[in-house]
Amino acid sequence: MNEPLRDPMQEEGCYYCTACGEQIIIPLDISAGNPQEYIEDCPVCCRPNILRIFWSNGISEVVAEAES
Ligand SMILES: [Zn+2]
């Protein structure tokens, strides 16, 4: 990627838990690269979600998938 002007990257994102449907707001570690993928346990129901995170023009997108 070659961006002439770097927009500040959002340092938080949100997703909907695949198990309980709650909206979860998470801090994002922008130093870990773009995109990112990791598993996080839902703070509400403790079920794991696979999170895929990427930034587009500095805007974070978090996609949650159920862990199988
Ligand atoms: Zn949940």
N, CA, C, O and the ligand as a Tripos MOL2 file, in Angstrom:
@<TRIPOS>MOLECULE
protein
  273   271    69     0     0
PROTEIN
NO_CHARGES

@<TRIPOS>ATOM
      1 N           0.8450   -1.1900    0.0000 N.3       1 MET1
      2 CA          0.0000    0.0000    0.0000 C.3       1 MET1
      3 C           0.8820    1.2430    0.0000 C.2       1 MET1
      4 O           1.8970    1.3080    0.6940 O.2       1 MET1
      5 N           0.4780    2.2050   -0.7790 N.am      2 ASN2
      6 CA          1.2400    3.4330   -0.8860 C.3       2 ASN2
      7 C           0.2850    4.6030   -0.7270 C.2       2 ASN2
      8 O          -0.3500    5.0390   -1.6870 O.2       2 ASN2
      9 N           0.1920    5.1010    0.4890 N.am      3 GLU3
     10 CA         -0.7510    6.1760    0.7610 C.3       3 GLU3
     11 C           0.0070    7.4890    0.8740 C.2       3 GLU3
     12 O           0.9080    7.6080    1.7030 O.2       3 GLU3
     13 N          -0.3380    8.4630    0.0660 N.am      4 PRO4
     14 CA          0.3510    9.7590    0.1280 C.3       4 PRO4
     15 C           0.1140   10.4630    1.4520 C.2       4 PRO4
     16 O           1.0250   11.0890    1.9950 O.2       4 PRO4
     17 N          -1.0890   10.3660    1.9700 N.am      5 LEU5
     18 CA         -1.3910   10.9740    3.2610 C.3       5 LEU5
     19 C          -1.9310    9.8770    4.1650 C.2       5 LEU5
     20 O          -2.9040    9.2030    3.8260 O.2       5 LEU5
     21 N          -1.3010    9.7070    5.3000 N.am      6 ARG6
     22 CA         -1.7720    8.6720    6.2100 C.3       6 ARG6
     23 C          -2.8320    9.2360    7.1360 C.2       6 ARG6
     24 O          -2.5650   10.1330    7.9350 O.2       6 ARG6
     25 N          -4.0280    8.7030    7.0190 N.am      7 ASP7
     26 CA         -5.0550    9.0620    7.9870 C.3       7 ASP7
     27 C          -4.7200    8.3870    9.3100 C.2       7 ASP7
     28 O          -4.1760    7.2830    9.3260 O.2       7 ASP7
     29 N          -5.0400    9.0400   10.4080 N.am      8 PRO8
     30 CA         -4.8630    8.3510   11.6900 C.3       8 PRO8
     31 C          -5.7620    7.1250   11.7320 C.2       8 PRO8
     32 O          -6.9320    7.1830   11.3540 O.2       8 PRO8
     33 N          -5.2070    6.0290   12.1920 N.am      9 MET9
     34 CA         -5.9870    4.7960   12.2180 C.3       9 MET9
     35 C          -6.7830    4.7140   13.5150 C.2       9 MET9
     36 O          -6.2730    4.9840   14.6020 O.2       9 MET9
     37 N          -8.0290    4.3400   13.3690 N.am     10 GLN10
     38 CA         -8.8780    4.1830   14.5550 C.3      10 GLN10
     39 C          -8.2920    3.1380   15.4850 C.2      10 GLN10
     40 O          -7.8370    2.0810   15.0450 O.2      10 GLN10
     41 N          -8.3070    3.4390   16.7580 N.am     11 GLU11
     42 CA         -7.7160    2.5340   17.7320 C.3      11 GLU11
     43 C          -8.7720    1.7740   18.5250 C.2      11 GLU11
     44 O          -8.4790    1.1560   19.5490 O.2      11 GLU11
     45 N          -9.9960    1.8330   18.0350 N.am     12 GLU12
     46 CA        -10.9730    0.9110   18.5960 C.3      12 GLU12
     47 C         -11.9390    0.4870   17.5140 C.2      12 GLU12
     48 O         -12.1130    1.1590   16.4970 O.2      12 GLU12
     49 N         -12.5520   -0.6340   17.7620 N.am     13 GLY13
     50 CA        -13.5010   -1.1640   16.7930 C.3      13 GLY13
     51 C         -14.6060   -1.8810   17.5350 C.2      13 GLY13
     52 O         -14.5640   -2.0170   18.7580 O.2      13 GLY13
     53 N         -15.5960   -2.3400   16.7870 N.am     14 CYS14
     54 CA        -16.6500   -3.0910   17.4550 C.3      14 CYS14
     55 C         -17.1200   -4.2290   16.5720 C.2      14 CYS14
     56 O         -17.0280   -4.1740   15.3450 O.2      14 CYS14
     57 N         -17.6190   -5.2480   17.2180 N.am     15 TYR15
     58 CA        -18.1730   -6.3860   16.4990 C.3      15 TYR15
     59 C         -19.3600   -6.9070   17.2840 C.2      15 TYR15
     60 O         -19.5640   -6.5510   18.4440 O.2      15 TYR15
     61 N         -20.1350   -7.7520   16.6340 N.am     16 TYR16
     62 CA        -21.2610   -8.3980   17.3060 C.3      16 TYR16
     63 C         -20.8790   -9.8490   17.5580 C.2      16 TYR16
     64 O         -20.5380  -10.5870   16.6340 O.2      16 TYR16
     65 N         -20.9420  -10.2420   18.8120 N.am     17 CYS17
     66 CA        -20.5760  -11.6000   19.1830 C.3      17 CYS17
     67 C         -21.4250  -12.6010   18.3990 C.2      17 CYS17
     68 O         -22.6410  -12.4470   18.2850 O.2      17 CYS17
     69 N         -20.7690  -13.6220   17.8630 N.am     18 THR18
     70 CA        -21.4920  -14.6100   17.0650 C.3      18 THR18
     71 C         -22.3430  -15.5220   17.9380 C.2      18 THR18
     72 O         -23.2570  -16.1800   17.4400 O.2      18 THR18
     73 N         -22.0540  -15.5650   19.2270 N.am     19 ALA19
     74 CA        -22.7960  -16.4660   20.1200 C.3      19 ALA19
     75 C         -23.9710  -15.7640   20.7930 C.2      19 ALA19
     76 O         -25.0800  -16.2990   20.8120 O.2      19 ALA19
     77 N         -23.7400  -14.5650   21.3480 N.am     20 CYS20
     78 CA        -24.8070  -13.9120   22.1200 C.3      20 CYS20
     79 C         -25.3430  -12.6610   21.4470 C.2      20 CYS20
     80 O         -26.3630  -12.1240   21.8800 O.2      20 CYS20
     81 N         -24.6810  -12.1830   20.3980 N.am     21 GLY21
     82 CA        -25.2060  -11.0460   19.6570 C.3      21 GLY21
     83 C         -24.9240   -9.6920   20.2810 C.2      21 GLY21
     84 O         -25.3470   -8.6670   19.7470 O.2      21 GLY21
     85 N         -24.2200   -9.6700   21.3980 N.am     22 GLU22
     86 CA        -23.8970   -8.4000   22.0300 C.3      22 GLU22
     87 C         -22.9040   -7.6240   21.1680 C.2      22 GLU22
     88 O         -22.0540   -8.2030   20.4910 O.2      22 GLU22
     89 N         -23.0350   -6.2910   21.2120 N.am     23 GLN23
     90 CA        -22.0440   -5.4700   20.5410 C.3      23 GLN23
     91 C         -20.8610   -5.2980   21.4890 C.2      23 GLN23
     92 O         -21.0100   -4.8430   22.6230 O.2      23 GLN23
     93 N         -19.7030   -5.6670   21.0000 N.am     24 ILE24
     94 CA        -18.4940   -5.6130   21.8120 C.3      24 ILE24
     95 C         -17.5680   -4.5560   21.2320 C.2      24 ILE24
     96 O         -17.2520   -4.5810   20.0430 O.2      24 ILE24
     97 N         -17.1370   -3.6310   22.0740 N.am     25 ILE25
     98 CA        -16.1770   -2.6180   21.6360 C.3      25 ILE25
     99 C         -14.8020   -3.0330   22.1400 C.2      25 ILE25
    100 O         -14.6230   -3.3130   23.3250 O.2      25 ILE25
    101 N         -13.8490   -3.0680   21.2460 N.am     26 ILE26
    102 CA        -12.5180   -3.5460   21.6110 C.3      26 ILE26
    103 C         -11.4620   -2.5090   21.2380 C.2      26 ILE26
    104 O         -11.5900   -1.8070   20.2350 O.2      26 ILE26
    105 N         -10.4270   -2.4270   22.0540 N.am     27 PRO27
    106 CA         -9.2780   -1.6170   21.6560 C.3      27 PRO27
    107 C          -8.4930   -2.3830   20.5900 C.2      27 PRO27
    108 O          -8.3910   -3.6090   20.6460 O.2      27 PRO27
    109 N          -7.9450   -1.6610   19.6340 N.am     28 LEU28
    110 CA         -7.1800   -2.2920   18.5610 C.3      28 LEU28
    111 C          -5.7160   -1.8990   18.6840 C.2      28 LEU28
    112 O          -5.3770   -0.7590   19.0010 O.2      28 LEU28
    113 N          -4.8620   -2.8780   18.4250 N.am     29 ASP29
    114 CA         -3.4210   -2.6230   18.4580 C.3      29 ASP29
    115 C          -2.9600   -2.3370   17.0320 C.2      29 ASP29
    116 O          -2.6840   -3.2530   16.2570 O.2      29 ASP29
    117 N          -2.8820   -1.0380   16.6990 N.am     30 ILE30
    118 CA         -2.5700   -0.6840   15.3150 C.3      30 ILE30
    119 C          -1.1370   -1.0500   14.9580 C.2      30 ILE30
    120 O          -0.8060   -1.1610   13.7780 O.2      30 ILE30
    121 N          -0.2800   -1.2400   15.9590 N.am     31 SER31
    122 CA          1.1130   -1.5830   15.6650 C.3      31 SER31
    123 C           1.2590   -3.0380   15.2460 C.2      31 SER31
    124 O           2.3340   -3.4420   14.8020 O.2      31 SER31
    125 N           0.2000   -3.8350   15.3770 N.am     32 ALA32
    126 CA          0.2850   -5.2560   15.0400 C.3      32 ALA32
    127 C           0.0250   -5.5190   13.5630 C.2      32 ALA32
    128 O           0.0190   -6.6730   13.1350 O.2      32 ALA32
    129 N          -0.1910   -4.4670   12.7770 N.am     33 GLY33
    130 CA         -0.2940   -4.6470   11.3380 C.3      33 GLY33
    131 C          -1.7210   -4.5520   10.8310 C.2      33 GLY33
    132 O          -2.6780   -4.4560   11.5990 O.2      33 GLY33
    133 N          -1.8280   -4.5810    9.5280 N.am     34 ASN34
    134 CA         -3.1240   -4.4540    8.8510 C.3      34 ASN34
    135 C          -3.1080   -5.3670    7.6410 C.2      34 ASN34
    136 O          -2.2980   -5.1210    6.7470 O.2      34 ASN34
    137 N          -3.9200   -6.3860    7.5350 N.am     35 PRO35
    138 CA         -4.9910   -6.7540    8.4750 C.3      35 PRO35
    139 C          -4.4780   -7.6170    9.6320 C.2      35 PRO35
    140 O          -3.3080   -8.0000    9.6740 O.2      35 PRO35
    141 N          -5.3580   -7.9030   10.5370 N.am     36 GLN36
    142 CA         -5.0540   -8.7720   11.6720 C.3      36 GLN36
    143 C          -6.1420   -9.8290   11.7840 C.2      36 GLN36
    144 O          -7.2730   -9.6430   11.3330 O.2      36 GLN36
    145 N          -5.7650  -10.9410   12.4000 N.am     37 GLU37
    146 CA         -6.7470  -11.9820   12.6820 C.3      37 GLU37
    147 C          -6.3570  -12.6490   13.9850 C.2      37 GLU37
    148 O          -5.2210  -13.0950   14.1490 O.2      37 GLU37
    149 N          -7.2910  -12.7150   14.9020 N.am     38 TYR38
    150 CA         -7.0160  -13.4250   16.1430 C.3      38 TYR38
    151 C          -8.3270  -13.8390   16.7950 C.2      38 TYR38
    152 O          -9.4140  -13.4060   16.4130 O.2      38 TYR38
    153 N          -8.1760  -14.6780   17.7750 N.am     39 ILE39
    154 CA         -9.3500  -15.1910   18.4770 C.3      39 ILE39
    155 C          -9.4760  -14.4530   19.8000 C.2      39 ILE39
    156 O          -8.5050  -14.3130   20.5440 O.2      39 ILE39
    157 N         -10.6860  -13.9820   20.0810 N.am     40 GLU40
    158 CA        -10.9210  -13.2970   21.3450 C.3      40 GLU40
    159 C         -12.1870  -13.8590   21.9760 C.2      40 GLU40
    160 O         -13.1940  -14.0770   21.3010 O.2      40 GLU40
    161 N         -12.1170  -14.0900   23.2770 N.am     41 ASP41
    162 CA        -13.3010  -14.5630   23.9790 C.3      41 ASP41
    163 C         -14.2220  -13.3920   24.2520 C.2      41 ASP41
    164 O         -13.7850  -12.3290   24.6920 O.2      41 ASP41
    165 N         -15.5010  -13.5990   23.9870 N.am     42 CYS42
    166 CA        -16.4920  -12.5560   24.2580 C.3      42 CYS42
    167 C         -16.5050  -12.2440   25.7530 C.2      42 CYS42
    168 O         -16.5710  -13.1570   26.5750 O.2      42 CYS42
    169 N         -16.4420  -10.9520   26.1110 N.am     43 PRO43
    170 CA        -16.4670  -10.5970   27.5340 C.3      43 PRO43
    171 C         -17.8400  -10.8250   28.1660 C.2      43 PRO43
    172 O         -17.9610  -10.8320   29.3910 O.2      43 PRO43
    173 N         -18.8660  -11.0090   27.3520 N.am     44 VAL44
    174 CA        -20.2190  -11.2080   27.8920 C.3      44 VAL44
    175 C         -20.4980  -12.6960   28.1200 C.2      44 VAL44
    176 O         -20.9190  -13.0960   29.2060 O.2      44 VAL44
    177 N         -20.2610  -13.5120   27.0860 N.am     45 CYS45
    178 CA        -20.6310  -14.9260   27.2000 C.3      45 CYS45
    179 C         -19.4240  -15.8600   27.2000 C.2      45 CYS45
    180 O         -19.5720  -17.0730   27.3460 O.2      45 CYS45
    181 N         -18.2320  -15.2940   27.0360 N.am     46 CYS46
    182 CA        -16.9740  -16.0600   27.1070 C.3      46 CYS46
    183 C         -16.7700  -17.0440   25.9600 C.2      46 CYS46
    184 O         -15.8580  -17.8680   26.0190 O.2      46 CYS46
    185 N         -17.5890  -16.9790   24.9280 N.am     47 ARG47
    186 CA        -17.3620  -17.8520   23.7650 C.3      47 ARG47
    187 C         -16.3400  -17.1860   22.8430 C.2      47 ARG47
    188 O         -16.2870  -15.9610   22.7320 O.2      47 ARG47
    189 N         -15.5340  -18.0160   22.1870 N.am     48 PRO48
    190 CA        -14.5140  -17.4390   21.3060 C.3      48 PRO48
    191 C         -15.0840  -16.9660   19.9670 C.2      48 PRO48
    192 O         -15.9330  -17.6280   19.3720 O.2      48 PRO48
    193 N         -14.6180  -15.8470   19.5190 N.am     49 ASN49
    194 CA        -14.9150  -15.3380   18.1820 C.3      49 ASN49
    195 C         -13.5990  -15.1840   17.4310 C.2      49 ASN49
    196 O         -12.5950  -14.7450   17.9930 O.2      49 ASN49
    197 N         -13.6170  -15.5500   16.1640 N.am     50 ILE50
    198 CA        -12.4740  -15.2420   15.3070 C.3      50 ILE50
    199 C         -12.6840  -13.8450   14.7590 C.2      50 ILE50
    200 O         -13.6710  -13.5810   14.0730 O.2      50 ILE50
    201 N         -11.7590  -12.9570   15.0610 N.am     51 LEU51
    202 CA        -11.8880  -11.5650   14.6220 C.3      51 LEU51
    203 C         -10.9360  -11.3050   13.4680 C.2      51 LEU51
    204 O          -9.7450  -11.6030   13.5460 O.2      51 LEU51
    205 N         -11.4750  -10.7520   12.4080 N.am     52 ARG52
    206 CA        -10.6460  -10.2860   11.2950 C.3      52 ARG52
    207 C         -10.7930   -8.7740   11.2540 C.2      52 ARG52
    208 O         -11.8910   -8.2330   11.1270 O.2      52 ARG52
    209 N          -9.6490   -8.1110   11.3650 N.am     53 ILE53
    210 CA         -9.6520   -6.6600   11.5050 C.3      53 ILE53
    211 C          -8.8150   -6.0580   10.3950 C.2      53 ILE53
    212 O          -7.7010   -6.5030   10.1210 O.2      53 ILE53
    213 N          -9.3640   -5.0520    9.7700 N.am     54 PHE54
    214 CA         -8.5610   -4.3130    8.8000 C.3      54 PHE54
    215 C          -8.9620   -2.8540    8.8350 C.2      54 PHE54
    216 O         -10.0220   -2.4880    9.3430 O.2      54 PHE54
    217 N          -8.1110   -2.0550    8.2960 N.am     55 TRP55
    218 CA         -8.3790   -0.6190    8.2370 C.3      55 TRP55
    219 C          -8.4460   -0.1880    6.7840 C.2      55 TRP55
    220 O          -7.6290   -0.5980    5.9590 O.2      55 TRP55
    221 N          -9.4130    0.6290    6.4900 N.am     56 SER56
    222 CA         -9.5550    1.1960    5.1640 C.3      56 SER56
    223 C          -9.6670    2.7020    5.3220 C.2      56 SER56
    224 O         -10.6240    3.1920    5.9200 O.2      56 SER56
    225 N          -8.6960    3.4440    4.7900 N.am     57 ASN57
    226 CA         -8.6450    4.9030    4.9760 C.3      57 ASN57
    227 C          -8.7140    5.2820    6.4520 C.2      57 ASN57
    228 O          -9.3190    6.2880    6.8200 O.2      57 ASN57
    229 N          -8.0890    4.4640    7.2840 N.am     58 GLY58
    230 CA         -8.0280    4.7740    8.6970 C.3      58 GLY58
    231 C          -9.2310    4.2970    9.5000 C.2      58 GLY58
    232 O          -9.2260    4.3540   10.7300 O.2      58 GLY58
    233 N         -10.2670    3.8230    8.7970 N.am     59 ILE59
    234 CA        -11.4790    3.3670    9.4850 C.3      59 ILE59
    235 C         -11.3580    1.8590    9.7350 C.2      59 ILE59
    236 O         -11.0890    1.0790    8.8210 O.2      59 ILE59
    237 N         -11.5610    1.4830   10.9720 N.am     60 SER60
    238 CA        -11.4150    0.0690   11.3040 C.3      60 SER60
    239 C         -12.6900   -0.6970   10.9660 C.2      60 SER60
    240 O         -13.8060   -0.1930   11.0970 O.2      60 SER60
    241 N         -12.4780   -1.9300   10.5290 N.am     61 GLU61
    242 CA        -13.5900   -2.8490   10.2780 C.3      61 GLU61
    243 C         -13.2630   -4.1300   11.0330 C.2      61 GLU61
    244 O         -12.1580   -4.6600   10.9100 O.2      61 GLU61
    245 N         -14.2010   -4.6200   11.8000 N.am     62 VAL62
    246 CA        -14.0050   -5.8690   12.5290 C.3      62 VAL62
    247 C         -15.0960   -6.8380   12.0900 C.2      62 VAL62
    248 O         -16.2870   -6.5390   12.1810 O.2      62 VAL62
    249 N         -14.6680   -7.9980   11.6130 N.am     63 VAL63
    250 CA        -15.6080   -9.0360   11.2110 C.3      63 VAL63
    251 C         -15.4310  -10.2060   12.1620 C.2      63 VAL63
    252 O         -14.3220  -10.7130   12.3320 O.2      63 VAL63
    253 N         -16.5080  -10.6280   12.7740 N.am     64 ALA64
    254 CA        -16.4450  -11.7460   13.7250 C.3      64 ALA64
    255 C         -17.0220  -12.9920   13.0760 C.2      64 ALA64
    256 O         -18.0210  -12.9460   12.3590 O.2      64 ALA64
    257 N         -16.3540  -14.1110   13.3540 N.am     65 GLU65
    258 CA        -16.8310  -15.4040   12.8700 C.3      65 GLU65
    259 C         -16.8150  -16.3690   14.0390 C.2      65 GLU65
    260 O         -15.9620  -16.2920   14.9230 O.2      65 GLU65
    261 N         -17.7740  -17.2750   14.0230 N.am     66 ALA66
    262 CA        -17.7880  -18.2760   15.0900 C.3      66 ALA66
    263 C         -16.6160  -19.2220   14.9170 C.2      66 ALA66
    264 O         -16.2630  -19.6100   13.8040 O.2      66 ALA66
    265 N         -16.0270  -19.5820   16.0370 N.am     67 GLU67
    266 CA        -14.9680  -20.5720   15.9740 C.3      67 GLU67
    267 C         -15.6170  -21.9440   15.8920 C.2      67 GLU67
    268 O         -16.5290  -22.2580   16.6560 O.2      67 GLU67
    269 N         -15.1410  -22.7530   14.9640 N.am     68 SER68
    270 CA        -15.7460  -24.0700   14.8230 C.3      68 SER68
    271 C         -14.8530  -25.1350   15.4090 C.2      68 SER68
    272 O         -15.2000  -26.3160   15.3820 O.2      68 SER68
    273 ZN        -20.9800  -13.2890   23.4760 Zn       69 ZN69
@<TRIPOS>BOND
     1     1     2 1
     2     2     3 1
     3     3     4 2
     4     3     5 am
     5     5     6 1
     6     6     7 1
     7     7     8 2
     8     7     9 am
     9     9    10 1
    10    10    11 1
    11    11    12 2
    12    11    13 am
    13    13    14 1
    14    14    15 1
    15    15    16 2
    16    15    17 am
    17    17    18 1
    18    18    19 1
    19    19    20 2
    20    19    21 am
    21    21    22 1
    22    22    23 1
    23    23    24 2
    24    23    25 am
    25    25    26 1
    26    26    27 1
    27    27    28 2
    28    27    29 am
    29    29    30 1
    30    30    31 1
    31    31    32 2
    32    31    33 am
    33    33    34 1
    34    34    35 1
    35    35    36 2
    36    35    37 am
    37    37    38 1
    38    38    39 1
    39    39    40 2
    40    39    41 am
    41    41    42 1
    42    42    43 1
    43    43    44 2
    44    43    45 am
    45    45    46 1
    46    46    47 1
    47    47    48 2
    48    47    49 am
    49    49    50 1
    50    50    51 1
    51    51    52 2
    52    51    53 am
    53    53    54 1
    54    54    55 1
    55    55    56 2
    56    55    57 am
    57    57    58 1
    58    58    59 1
    59    59    60 2
    60    59    61 am
    61    61    62 1
    62    62    63 1
    63    63    64 2
    64    63    65 am
    65    65    66 1
    66    66    67 1
    67    67    68 2
    68    67    69 am
    69    69    70 1
    70    70    71 1
    71    71    72 2
    72    71    73 am
    73    73    74 1
    74    74    75 1
    75    75    76 2
    76    75    77 am
    77    77    78 1
    78    78    79 1
    79    79    80 2
    80    79    81 am
    81    81    82 1
    82    82    83 1
    83    83    84 2
    84    83    85 am
    85    85    86 1
    86    86    87 1
    87    87    88 2
    88    87    89 am
    89    89    90 1
    90    90    91 1
    91    91    92 2
    92    91    93 am
    93    93    94 1
    94    94    95 1
    95    95    96 2
    96    95    97 am
    97    97    98 1
    98    98    99 1
    99    99   100 2
   100    99   101 am
   101   101   102 1
   102   102   103 1
   103   103   104 2
   104   103   105 am
   105   105   106 1
   106   106   107 1
   107   107   108 2
   108   107   109 am
   109   109   110 1
   110   110   111 1
   111   111   112 2
   112   111   113 am
   113   113   114 1
   114   114   115 1
   115   115   116 2
   116   115   117 am
   117   117   118 1
   118   118   119 1
   119   119   120 2
   120   119   121 am
   121   121   122 1
   122   122   123 1
   123   123   124 2
   124   123   125 am
   125   125   126 1
   126   126   127 1
   127   127   128 2
   128   127   129 am
   129   129   130 1
   130   130   131 1
   131   131   132 2
   132   131   133 am
   133   133   134 1
   134   134   135 1
   135   135   136 2
   136   135   137 am
   137   137   138 1
   138   138   139 1
   139   139   140 2
   140   139   141 am
   141   141   142 1
   142   142   143 1
   143   143   144 2
   144   143   145 am
   145   145   146 1
   146   146   147 1
   147   147   148 2
   148   147   149 am
   149   149   150 1
   150   150   151 1
   151   151   152 2
   152   151   153 am
   153   153   154 1
   154   154   155 1
   155   155   156 2
   156   155   157 am
   157   157   158 1
   158   158   159 1
   159   159   160 2
   160   159   161 am
   161   161   162 1
   162   162   163 1
   163   163   164 2
   164   163   165 am
   165   165   166 1
   166   166   167 1
   167   167   168 2
   168   167   169 am
   169   169   170 1
   170   170   171 1
   171   171   172 2
   172   171   173 am
   173   173   174 1
   174   174   175 1
   175   175   176 2
   176   175   177 am
   177   177   178 1
   178   178   179 1
   179   179   180 2
   180   179   181 am
   181   181   182 1
   182   182   183 1
   183   183   184 2
   184   183   185 am
   185   185   186 1
   186   186   187 1
   187   187   188 2
   188   187   189 am
   189   189   190 1
   190   190   191 1
   191   191   192 2
   192   191   193 am
   193   193   194 1
   194   194   195 1
   195   195   196 2
   196   195   197 am
   197   197   198 1
   198   198   199 1
   199   199   200 2
   200   199   201 am
   201   201   202 1
   202   202   203 1
   203   203   204 2
   204   203   205 am
   205   205   206 1
   206   206   207 1
   207   207   208 2
   208   207   209 am
   209   209   210 1
   210   210   211 1
   211   211   212 2
   212   211   213 am
   213   213   214 1
   214   214   215 1
   215   215   216 2
   216   215   217 am
   217   217   218 1
   218   218   219 1
   219   219   220 2
   220   219   221 am
   221   221   222 1
   222   222   223 1
   223   223   224 2
   224   223   225 am
   225   225   226 1
   226   226   227 1
   227   227   228 2
   228   227   229 am
   229   229   230 1
   230   230   231 1
   231   231   232 2
   232   231   233 am
   233   233   234 1
   234   234   235 1
   235   235   236 2
   236   235   237 am
   237   237   238 1
   238   238   239 1
   239   239   240 2
   240   239   241 am
   241   241   242 1
   242   242   243 1
   243   243   244 2
   244   243   245 am
   245   245   246 1
   246   246   247 1
   247   247   248 2
   248   247   249 am
   249   249   250 1
   250   250   251 1
   251   251   252 2
   252   251   253 am
   253   253   254 1
   254   254   255 1
   255   255   256 2
   256   255   257 am
   257   257   258 1
   258   258   259 1
   259   259   260 2
   260   259   261 am
   261   261   262 1
   262   262   263 1
   263   263   264 2
   264   263   265 am
   265   265   266 1
   266   266   267 1
   267   267   268 2
   268   267   269 am
   269   269   270 1
   270   270   271 1
   271   271   272 2
@<TRIPOS>SUBSTRUCTURE
     1 MET1         2 RESIDUE 1 A MET
     2 ASN2         6 RESIDUE 1 A ASN
     3 GLU3        10 RESIDUE 1 A GLU
     4 PRO4        14 RESIDUE 1 A PRO
     5 LEU5        18 RESIDUE 1 A LEU
     6 ARG6        22 RESIDUE 1 A ARG
     7 ASP7        26 RESIDUE 1 A ASP
     8 PRO8        30 RESIDUE 1 A PRO
     9 MET9        34 RESIDUE 1 A MET
    10 GLN10       38 RESIDUE 1 A GLN
    11 GLU11       42 RESIDUE 1 A GLU
    12 GLU12       46 RESIDUE 1 A GLU
    13 GLY13       50 RESIDUE 1 A GLY
    14 CYS14       54 RESIDUE 1 A CYS
    15 TYR15       58 RESIDUE 1 A TYR
    16 TYR16       62 RESIDUE 1 A TYR
    17 CYS17       66 RESIDUE 1 A CYS
    18 THR18       70 RESIDUE 1 A THR
    19 ALA19       74 RESIDUE 1 A ALA
    20 CYS20       78 RESIDUE 1 A CYS
    21 GLY21       82 RESIDUE 1 A GLY
    22 GLU22       86 RESIDUE 1 A GLU
    23 GLN23       90 RESIDUE 1 A GLN
    24 ILE24       94 RESIDUE 1 A ILE
    25 ILE25       98 RESIDUE 1 A ILE
    26 ILE26      102 RESIDUE 1 A ILE
    27 PRO27      106 RESIDUE 1 A PRO
    28 LEU28      110 RESIDUE 1 A LEU
    29 ASP29      114 RESIDUE 1 A ASP
    30 ILE30      118 RESIDUE 1 A ILE
    31 SER31      122 RESIDUE 1 A SER
    32 ALA32      126 RESIDUE 1 A ALA
    33 GLY33      130 RESIDUE 1 A GLY
    34 ASN34      134 RESIDUE 1 A ASN
    35 PRO35      138 RESIDUE 1 A PRO
    36 GLN36      142 RESIDUE 1 A GLN
    37 GLU37      146 RESIDUE 1 A GLU
    38 TYR38      150 RESIDUE 1 A TYR
    39 ILE39      154 RESIDUE 1 A ILE
    40 GLU40      158 RESIDUE 1 A GLU
    41 ASP41      162 RESIDUE 1 A ASP
    42 CYS42      166 RESIDUE 1 A CYS
    43 PRO43      170 RESIDUE 1 A PRO
    44 VAL44      174 RESIDUE 1 A VAL
    45 CYS45      178 RESIDUE 1 A CYS
    46 CYS46      182 RESIDUE 1 A CYS
    47 ARG47      186 RESIDUE 1 A ARG
    48 PRO48      190 RESIDUE 1 A PRO
    49 ASN49      194 RESIDUE 1 A ASN
    50 ILE50      198 RESIDUE 1 A ILE
    51 LEU51      202 RESIDUE 1 A LEU
    52 ARG52      206 RESIDUE 1 A ARG
    53 ILE53      210 RESIDUE 1 A ILE
    54 PHE54      214 RESIDUE 1 A PHE
    55 TRP55      218 RESIDUE 1 A TRP
    56 SER56      222 RESIDUE 1 A SER
    57 ASN57      226 RESIDUE 1 A ASN
    58 GLY58      230 RESIDUE 1 A GLY
    59 ILE59      234 RESIDUE 1 A ILE
    60 SER60      238 RESIDUE 1 A SER
    61 GLU61      242 RESIDUE 1 A GLU
    62 VAL62      246 RESIDUE 1 A VAL
    63 VAL63      250 RESIDUE 1 A VAL
    64 ALA64      254 RESIDUE 1 A ALA
    65 GLU65      258 RESIDUE 1 A GLU
    66 ALA66      262 RESIDUE 1 A ALA
    67 GLU67      266 RESIDUE 1 A GLU
    68 SER68      270 RESIDUE 1 A SER
    69 ZN69       273 GROUP 0 **** ****
